[in-house]
Amino acid sequence: AQTVTQSQPEMSVQEAETVTLSCTYDTSESDYYLFWYKQPPSRQMILVIRQEAYKQQNATENRFSVNFQKAAKSFSLKISDSQLGDAAMYFCAYRSASVLGAGNMLTFGGGTRLMVKP
Amino acid sequence: GAVVSQHPSWVICKSGTSVKIECRSLDFQATTMFWYRQFPKQSLMLMATSNEGSKATYEQGVEKDKFLINHASLTLSTLTVTSAHPEDSSFYICSANDGRTGELFFGEGSRLTVL
């Protein structure tokens, strides 16, 4: 079974600064997807960024980028120029790409609460 | 973009009653839907996977008779919490898999409070 670990329960960043959220995972599969989701106080899950394991290039979405280290099974999220609206819970998630595998549900890490200081 | 509608967004019920939560995919066919439960300040825990027209697959420790899941059409899955008790109070979130693209989309979640 796959597991996802977020070792930072809480992180704090000054507005306009950069912060990195950590995520590690464990899997025996070679083909999979990794995601970062944001959950603001409204509790709506918002997709921030996704990474296909077969791609070596790190995904980037505006101020959000990832550092994907497949061999180390690490998938960190970097938020640049942090804004007050970035304050939320962030969840790292894993999804198998194998049709015959564990299905295509998401396995979530424990989450990191990000606080942004004005 | 694709939208998944979850209803009701919040519900309060008395202990012993049953509550039904609906999850609808509004502009795509959802071959598979997932139901998650989230306790305060915790992560999402998968409860069950439902495929259209077949029985749901429940995760270990989830009582299938307590949490009834029906996926009768490609756009609707329902979760019924039967004989609800205060410990069933939680936030329930569904996600739907677009059968054409494989993308996953989340509903807005439903907060259940059992008195």
Contacts between the chains, C-beta under 8 A, distances in Angstrom:
chain1	res1	chain2	res2	distance
A	42	B	108	7.8
A	43	B	38	7.7
A	43	B	91	6.1
A	43	B	93	7.6
A	43	B	108	7.5
A	43	B	109	4.8
A	43	B	111	7.8
A	44	B	106	7.0
A	44	B	108	5.4
A	44	B	109	6.9
A	45	B	44	7.9
A	45	B	93	6.8
A	45	B	95	7.7
A	45	B	106	4.0
A	45	B	109	7.9
A	91	B	43	6.3
A	91	B	44	7.1
A	95	B	104	7.4
A	103	B	32	7.6
A	103	B	49	6.1
A	104	B	32	6.8
A	104	B	97	6.0
A	104	B	102	6.9
A	104	B	104	7.4
A	105	B	34	5.1
A	105	B	46	5.6
A	105	B	49	5.9
A	106	B	34	7.5
A	106	B	44	7.8
A	106	B	46	7.8
A	106	B	95	7.1
A	106	B	104	6.5
A	107	B	46	7.6
A	108	B	43	4.7
A	108	B	44	4.9
A	108	B	45	8.0
A	109	B	43	6.6
A	110	B	42	7.5
A	110	B	43	5.0
A	111	B	42	7.4
A	111	B	43	5.0
A	113	B	41	7.9
